[in-house]
Amino acid sequence: MSLVKLLKFLIFHPDQIPGLIILGLNFHKAKHSLTKAAKNLAAITAFDTASAEKSAAAAI
């Protein structure tokens, strides 16, 4: 949605402003949580890969 369309919408629907603010905050919080989860998953995957490589090297 372009900025102009958003401003026109808010002029005619000012009662929607609190909901849009909450929606924006929820998206920010969700983005932060997903980024944190992705970093944790990457760290776990890297650890598992390193462990598997060490086990394979020890088995040889």
HELIX and SHEET records of a PDB file:
HELIX    1   1 LEU A    3  PHE A   12  1                                  10    
HELIX    2   2 PRO A   14  GLN A   16  5                                   3    
HELIX    3   3 ILE A   17  ALA A   59  1                                  43    
END                                                                             
